[in-house]
Amino acid sequence: MKQLGRGLQLFALLLLPFVMFMEMTGGLGRSTGVSDMVLALACGIAAFLVGRLLEGYAGT
């Protein structure tokens, strides 16, 4: 459970830079990908929080 939590945290920390790179290189396929970046930010925050909660509960 603790490893799953840390994995989710790592995924969340890598998600936003990956989406930013995709936006800069035009990989998102739109002229403005702001909504995609906001969605990725929200998913990253949610994944990090769930990972932190899982890691915290596994430690007790």
Helices and strands as residue ranges (DSSP letters): H 2-25, H 34-59
